[in-house]
């Protein structure tokens, strides 16, 4: 029997595995980088072992350090989670060679399927060679052979962009997975991403646990997933499950895994097999009433699965909550997460608690929220409502995108495909406007001041407050009177530091207020309190390129120096933040008058990167 498990991972997935281990009476061991010293997964584990350094390449991708940590902590098993080394056969072998139990598939199965190129060959498919790509093959997708999560993926629509896409994908894949191998495959603009969950034991039983639809993706990163995949014909669903079982049996698979397909024109096209847990597994767990981590542990202990899986019940939908700013090209956000809660009745898996810091080194996912209900329509309503009422105080997130996506007619009618956000992203990301939120924030602050005699006997000029909302400044006005606070156009029913109630046209509206320094959260609206008299700002020359996020300069464009001539849109440099690379391009055609950074340099938000003078 397994008595102690080290999770070779961090964040949400480590916390999720620890939760199941605790329920099974298994002692837990965390590993953590220096950046994660105070992270939730390191706090909730029974034991934590330091991995010196901060970058993944120095910590969570160091198989030798993790095996050493497991031995030192007296763990008798290792769970890889997902990402990092979860699909690294050499890591699995190192765990086994150390006399530990590997809670995952056999190394040979990982080797056969974890490389997407070898997996395609095993399924009788031939990957497209990058050297042989022609105009007639476009568009194509450059894809990392290892790992997942949208990293190391680039769509190429023009042949002259292929070399740069290959180089960028290799660099990103190396950083995220420690493996820079990439390959090329045809890109289908409007298919559906459908996958099958499998679970296999060491006695020859393989379960196909239904289907999932993961078509709502942005930049190849899944955003919303559901089980079962809606609208599939019975014959197509059986074909998908049959192919998944065939893939598992072909490599003598053991444990939990996922076989992914692109469904277009009623046909299934094999994409890859992920030999690990997935972020979206909770929707399958909800529908089948299973704990896949518990099943993984039992299989690793040699237990038999029953001859057939349990029956599916109802529908489940998951949404991924990310710290990212839609107004700033979806750049990852950092800072303090002051509070994160969701209403009762939905499941939230997270690696954060209120007060935790969101850093620059790792994935920006804050949580995944899952709703399960008897029908798809009920699950959609339940999840959208829960996200809308969730308390998310801290950096900007994609919460509004999630709520609007779940309520979009194309999604509610199950007519979506992988191009959903290509068609609808602008309409789904228009900043929400609650016209009374700034006034509520001002009244909450003023309610404290009013206790100390802020009113006057004679009428006076109204008090004024300024707030930043969605990149714009808004000014609101109110008065202190003998009877309390008043404002034009509304009746102030109640105002204190935490709650404001306004009556507008006979309808009462409640505003819950939370303030953290100059950041004010009014219900789901985030405001920035602005000074009455703005302070002078640092002036930058026209054409200045400023860092949109904190991160590391990984590369400058070849030959980029002061005096270089550049075209508008031409890549100048690449920043890496949260395991993703972000291209910084010339804003205009002109001449580079300053290059302010060098490769390897750490930058902060707003830091000068370069200056391009228009010609």
PyMOL commands that set and color helices and strands:
alter all, ss='L'
color gray80, all
select helices_A, chain A and resi 11-24+34-36+40-44+56-58+63-72+89-97+107-114+116-122+130-132+135-137+159-177+234-250+281-288+292-300+326-328+376-389+399-407+409-412+420-428+437-452
alter helices_A, ss='H'
color red, helices_A
select strands_A, chain A and resi 4-7+27-33+47-51+77-79+101-103+140-144+154-156+182-186+192-200+206-218+221-227+255-264+267-274+315-322+324-325+331-332+335-337+339-341+347-350+356-358+365-373+391-393+463-469+472-481+484-486+491-495+499-504+507-516+519-522+525-530+544-546+551-556+565-566+571-577+580-585+590-595+602-603+608-614
alter strands_A, ss='S'
color yellow, strands_A
deselect
rebuild
show_as cartoon
